[in-house]
Amino acid sequence: MGVVVTMVVTVTMVMTVTMVMTVTMVMTVTMIMSMTVFMAMIIHMTLTVTMVMIIHMTLTMTMAMVMTMFVPVCTKMAKFMLMIMAISAPLSMIVAGCTRKYKSERKHRCGVDLNDIVVVQAKKSANAFDSNENHCHDYEHVYEPSDDTYLLVDTLHAEKALLDSLRPKLALEIGTGSGCVSTALAKLLKVPPAMFMLDINPIAASVASRTAAHNGVITADALVSDLDSALALHHKVDVLIFNPPYVVTPSEEITESLIARSWAGGKDGREVLDRLLPRIADLLSPTGIFYVIAILENKPEDICERLRNFGLSSAEVLTQRRAKNELLMVIRASKFESIADGDLGQAKST
């Protein structure tokens, strides 16, 4: 009897290991093959759920057989355990599915794998930062992709038809952080524009450059800059993106550290943004569009009014999304009275 049990357990372990290796290999090949990211993601998720079910059922049968054969008096208990474990199989599927769904939220339809971006950002780099701290981790000093990042990427995806119709030649992201928004935009558009990714944080500029390279974007350059001060782009920017430090804080927190600069916005969360608002009309080309993240505490209607006062004809809250205790929103502004697919209205003279 002991020999039989040993054989069953051995065969089960071999089958399980073989299945795991096979599924892993298939998933790897799937991602490498020239197919769409969407198809790869579906196959990946399907194989993952299938693997979980197979392993679960294999272990269930093995445990039941061992209990039945090795301890006959426990036959009823074995059947009871088999029933409980069989019932829990659908729960395993749900857990596996939810896990994949959570992870897939970071992979947007435009083809940018934000999971990969975070991995690149978190790698320890000996050359990333050279100061009193030796060889620090990037993510300790750079704003990681978060809900506001995803909202911007989703908004740009929703604006794809409009942006493609404008055929932008130059895009500018101020406060780029990890660089994933610019990377997403470059991969989204039919013809990627030349792109500048600016950040006052030198580590962020380094990370943004690696993010673009990791995702095959060759039209983007990352520069260290306080807002747009490193460049002279008078009426040249076709797409301008800004995810400013918008959290309401005491003014002194803005300059406390590199990472604080990415979220500390001072009074009303507007101190950094208000420095840029008067520059928007001068930066935008005649068909340029400006996208900026804000929260309710930033007084978005006042932001729109100030943009109009500074020379833009159109400024409105385009999208919004609840994220924990914040109501995030994207404000879109341009020199046109109205923005719609195929109808850009009339540009306001500057």
C-alpha positions in Angstrom: 0.0 0.0 0.0 2.8 2.4 0.9 4.4 1.8 -2.5 1.2 2.7 -4.3 0.8 5.9 -2.3 4.4 6.9 -3.0 3.9 6.3 -6.7 0.7 8.4 -6.8 2.3 11.2 -4.9 5.4 11.1 -7.2 3.4 11.1 -10.4 1.2 13.9 -9.1 4.3 16.1 -8.3 5.8 15.4 -11.7 2.6 16.3 -13.5 2.2 19.5 -11.5 5.8 20.6 -12.1 5.5 19.7 -15.8 2.3 21.7 -16.1 3.7 24.8 -14.4 6.8 24.7 -16.7 4.7 24.2 -19.8 2.3 27.0 -19.0 5.2 29.4 -18.1 6.9 28.6 -21.4 3.8 29.1 -23.4 3.1 32.4 -21.7 6.6 33.6 -22.4 6.4 32.6 -26.1 3.0 34.3 -26.4 4.4 37.6 -25.2 7.4 37.4 -27.5 5.4 36.4 -30.6 4.2 39.2 -32.9 0.6 39.4 -31.7 -1.4 42.2 -30.1 -0.9 43.0 -26.4 -4.7 42.4 -25.9 -4.5 38.9 -27.3 -1.4 38.1 -25.3 -3.1 39.3 -22.1 -6.2 37.2 -22.7 -4.2 34.0 -23.4 -2.0 34.8 -20.4 -5.0 35.2 -18.1 -6.7 32.0 -19.5 -3.6 29.9 -19.0 -3.1 31.2 -15.5 -6.7 30.3 -14.4 -6.4 26.9 -16.1 -3.1 26.2 -14.4 -4.6 27.1 -11.0 -7.6 24.8 -11.5 -5.4 21.9 -12.7 -3.1 22.1 -9.7 -6.0 22.5 -7.3 -7.8 19.4 -8.6 -4.6 17.4 -8.8 -3.8 18.1 -5.2 -7.4 17.5 -4.1 -7.5 14.0 -5.8 -4.0 13.1 -4.3 -5.0 14.0 -0.8 -8.3 12.2 -1.0 -6.6 9.0 -2.4 -3.9 9.1 0.3 -6.5 9.5 3.1 -8.7 6.7 1.6 -5.9 4.2 0.8 -3.5 4.8 3.7 -6.1 5.2 6.5 -9.2 3.3 5.6 -11.1 4.4 8.8 -10.9 8.0 7.4 -12.8 7.2 4.2 -15.8 9.3 5.2 -13.5 12.1 6.3 -11.6 11.9 2.9 -14.9 12.1 1.0 -15.9 15.1 3.1 -12.6 16.8 2.5 -12.8 16.0 -1.2 -16.3 17.7 -1.3 -15.1 20.8 0.5 -12.0 21.2 -1.7 -14.0 20.6 -4.9 -16.4 23.4 -3.8 -13.5 25.7 -3.2 -12.2 25.2 -6.8 -14.5 28.0 -8.1 -13.2 30.2 -5.4 -9.6 29.5 -6.6 -10.7 30.6 -10.1 -12.2 33.8 -8.7 -9.1 34.7 -6.8 -6.9 34.0 -9.8 -9.2 36.0 -12.0 -9.3 38.9 -9.6 -5.5 38.9 -9.3 -5.1 39.0 -13.0 -7.7 41.8 -13.3 -5.9 43.9 -10.7 -2.6 43.5 -12.5 -4.2 44.1 -15.9 -5.5 47.4 -14.8 -1.9 48.7 -15.1 -1.7 47.5 -18.7 -3.6 50.0 -20.8 -5.1 49.6 -24.2 -2.6 51.8 -25.8 0.0 49.1 -25.3 2.1 50.4 -22.5 2.9 47.9 -19.9 2.9 49.9 -16.6 4.0 46.8 -14.7 7.2 46.8 -16.8 7.6 50.5 -16.2 7.4 50.1 -12.4 9.9 47.2 -12.6 12.4 49.4 -14.5 11.8 52.2 -12.1 12.4 50.1 -9.0 15.7 48.5 -10.1 18.7 49.6 -8.1 21.0 51.7 -10.2 24.5 52.6 -9.2 24.4 55.7 -11.4 20.9 56.9 -10.6 21.8 59.2 -7.8 25.1 60.5 -6.6 24.9 62.4 -3.3 25.2 61.6 0.4 23.1 58.6 -0.2 24.9 55.7 -2.0 23.1 53.9 -4.8 19.6 54.6 -3.7 16.5 53.0 -5.1 14.8 55.1 -7.8 11.3 54.6 -6.4 12.3 56.2 -3.1 12.9 59.5 -5.0 10.6 59.3 -8.0 6.8 59.5 -8.1 5.5 56.0 -9.0 2.6 55.6 -11.5 -0.6 55.9 -9.5 -4.4 56.7 -10.0 -3.7 60.2 -11.5 -1.2 58.6 -13.9 -3.8 56.0 -15.1 -6.5 58.7 -15.4 -4.2 60.7 -17.7 -3.4 57.7 -19.8 -7.0 56.7 -20.1 -8.0 60.3 -21.0 -5.4 60.4 -23.8 -6.6 57.1 -25.1 -10.2 58.5 -25.2 -8.8 61.5 -27.1 -6.9 59.4 -29.6 -9.1 60.3 -32.7 -8.8 64.0 -31.9 -5.0 63.8 -31.3 -4.4 61.8 -34.4 -6.4 64.3 -36.5 -4.2 67.2 -35.1 -1.0 65.3 -36.3 1.1 66.8 -33.4 4.7 67.3 -34.2 5.9 68.2 -30.7 4.6 67.0 -27.3 5.8 68.2 -23.9 5.2 66.7 -20.5 6.1 68.8 -17.5 6.7 66.9 -14.2 7.1 63.6 -16.1 8.0 61.5 -13.1 8.3 57.9 -14.3 7.7 59.0 -17.9 4.9 56.5 -18.5 2.4 59.2 -19.6 4.7 60.4 -22.4 5.5 56.8 -23.3 1.8 56.0 -23.5 1.2 59.0 -25.7 4.0 58.0 -28.1 2.7 54.5 -28.4 -0.9 55.6 -28.8 -0.6 58.0 -31.7 -0.3 56.8 -35.3 2.7 59.0 -35.9 4.6 59.6 -32.6 5.7 63.2 -32.2 9.0 64.5 -31.0 8.7 64.6 -27.3 10.3 66.3 -24.3 9.9 64.9 -20.8 10.8 67.5 -18.2 11.3 67.1 -14.4 13.0 69.1 -11.8 14.1 65.8 -10.2 17.3 64.5 -12.0 16.5 60.9 -10.9 13.0 61.2 -12.5 14.6 62.4 -15.7 16.8 59.4 -15.7 13.9 57.0 -15.0 11.7 58.6 -17.7 14.5 58.1 -20.2 14.8 54.5 -19.3 11.0 54.0 -19.4 10.8 55.3 -22.9 13.7 53.2 -24.1 12.3 50.1 -22.4 9.1 50.5 -24.3 10.7 51.2 -27.6 10.0 54.9 -27.8 12.9 56.6 -29.6 11.3 60.1 -30.2 11.4 61.2 -26.5 14.2 63.1 -24.6 14.2 63.6 -20.9 15.6 66.8 -19.4 16.1 68.3 -16.0 14.1 71.5 -15.8 12.1 73.7 -13.5 8.8 73.7 -15.4 9.6 74.6 -19.0 12.7 76.8 -18.2 15.1 74.5 -20.0 13.5 75.0 -23.4 12.3 77.9 -25.6 9.2 76.6 -27.2 7.3 79.7 -28.2 4.0 78.6 -29.9 5.5 75.2 -30.8 3.9 72.7 -28.4 1.0 70.7 -30.0 0.3 68.5 -26.9 1.2 69.8 -23.4 0.7 67.5 -20.4 1.2 68.4 -16.7 0.5 66.3 -13.7 1.4 68.9 -11.1 2.0 68.5 -7.4 -1.6 69.1 -6.3 -1.8 68.0 -2.7 -2.7 70.9 -0.3 0.3 71.3 2.0 2.2 74.0 3.9 4.4 76.0 1.4 7.6 74.9 3.0 7.0 71.2 2.1 7.3 71.9 -1.6 11.1 72.0 -1.3 11.6 69.5 1.5 12.9 66.6 -0.7 13.0 65.4 -4.3 10.0 63.1 -3.7 8.0 65.9 -1.9 8.3 68.0 -5.0 6.2 65.5 -6.9 3.1 65.9 -4.7 3.4 68.9 -2.3 1.4 71.7 -3.9 1.4 74.3 -1.2 -1.6 76.6 -0.7 -4.7 75.1 -2.4 -2.3 72.6 -4.0 -1.8 75.4 -6.6 1.5 77.0 -6.0 3.5 75.1 -8.7 0.6 75.0 -11.2 -0.1 78.8 -10.8 3.5 79.5 -11.9 2.8 77.7 -15.2 -0.7 78.9 -16.1 0.5 82.3 -17.5 2.9 80.4 -19.8 0.4 78.0 -21.4 -0.9 80.3 -24.2 2.7 81.1 -25.2 3.8 77.5 -25.2 0.9 76.1 -27.3 0.9 76.1 -31.1 -2.2 77.4 -32.9 -3.7 73.9 -32.7 -2.1 72.9 -29.3 -4.0 71.2 -26.5 -3.2 71.3 -22.8 -4.1 68.5 -20.4 -3.6 69.0 -16.6 -4.5 66.9 -13.5 -6.4 68.6 -10.7 -8.4 67.7 -7.6 -11.5 69.4 -6.1 -9.4 71.2 -3.6 -7.4 72.9 -6.4 -10.6 74.8 -7.4 -10.8 73.5 -11.0 -13.3 76.1 -12.2 -10.9 78.8 -11.1 -8.1 77.1 -13.1 -10.3 77.1 -16.2 -11.2 80.7 -15.7 -7.6 81.7 -15.3 -6.6 79.8 -18.4 -9.2 81.7 -20.4 -8.0 85.0 -18.9 -4.4 84.1 -20.0 -5.4 83.7 -23.6 -7.1 80.3 -24.1 -10.6 80.2 -25.6 -11.5 76.7 -24.3 -11.0 75.3 -20.9 -13.1 72.6 -19.2 -13.1 69.6 -16.9 -12.9 66.8 -19.3 -12.9 63.6 -17.2 -13.0 62.8 -13.5 -12.6 59.7 -11.3 -12.9 59.0 -7.6 -9.6 57.6 -6.2 -9.7 56.8 -2.5 -10.4 60.2 -0.7 -9.7 62.3 -3.8 -11.8 63.3 -6.8 -9.3 63.4 -9.6 -10.0 65.2 -12.8 -8.4 66.2 -16.1 -8.8 69.7 -17.4 -8.4 70.2 -21.1 -7.7 73.6 -22.6 -6.8 75.0 -26.1 -6.9 78.2 -28.2 -10.2 76.9 -29.8 -13.7 77.9 -28.9 -14.8 74.2 -29.2 -13.0 70.9 -29.5 -14.7 68.0 -31.2 -13.5 65.3 -33.6 -13.2 67.0 -37.0 -14.3 70.4 -35.6 -11.7 72.5 -34.0 -13.5 75.8 -34.2 -11.6 79.0 -34.5 -8.3 79.7 -32.9 -8.0 82.7 -30.6 -5.3 85.1 -31.7 -2.4 85.6 -29.3 
